[in-house]
Amino acid sequence: MNEKQINHFVDSYMRTYIFAFKEVNQVIEQVTLDGKNISVEQFFSFTRTYEKRRNECNRTF
């Protein structure tokens, strides 16, 4: 790839990433915890914790 193609690829990737992040952020802004909005970081932390605990509960011994 030449420099122009690389710059086009990087620019396209950045625009796509920013668009997707804005969309996700708008959805997360609608989530509340005890009547308060949560941050993106909190949302993903809660999601990760939930998935981990759900997987632990689904284990069979």
C-alpha positions in Angstrom: 0.0 0.0 0.0 1.2 3.5 -0.7 1.0 6.4 1.7 -2.2 7.8 0.2 -4.0 4.4 0.6 -2.8 4.1 4.2 -4.0 7.5 5.1 -7.4 6.8 3.5 -7.6 3.5 5.5 -6.7 5.2 8.8 -9.1 8.1 8.1 -11.9 5.6 7.3 -11.2 3.5 10.4 -11.2 6.6 12.6 -14.5 7.9 11.2 -16.1 4.4 11.7 -14.8 4.1 15.2 -15.9 7.5 16.3 -19.4 7.0 14.8 -19.8 3.6 16.5 -18.5 5.0 19.8 -21.0 7.9 19.7 -23.8 5.5 19.0 -22.8 3.2 21.9 -22.4 6.3 24.2 -25.9 7.5 23.3 -27.4 4.2 24.4 -25.3 4.1 27.6 -26.5 7.6 28.5 -30.0 6.2 28.7 -28.9 3.6 31.3 -29.3 4.7 34.9 -28.3 3.3 38.2 -30.3 4.5 41.2 -31.5 7.4 39.1 -28.0 8.5 38.0 -26.4 8.1 34.6 -23.4 5.9 34.4 -20.2 6.4 32.4 -19.0 4.3 29.5 -16.3 2.8 31.8 -18.9 1.9 34.5 -21.2 0.3 31.9 -18.4 -1.9 30.5 -17.2 -2.8 34.0 -20.7 -3.8 35.1 -21.2 -5.8 31.8 -17.9 -7.6 32.3 -18.7 -8.4 36.0 -22.2 -9.6 35.1 -20.8 -11.9 32.4 -18.2 -13.3 34.7 -20.7 -14.0 37.4 -23.2 -15.5 35.0 -20.5 -17.9 33.7 -19.6 -18.9 37.2 -23.2 -19.7 38.0 -23.6 -21.8 34.9 -20.7 -24.1 35.6 -21.6 -27.6 36.5 -19.5 -29.7 38.8 
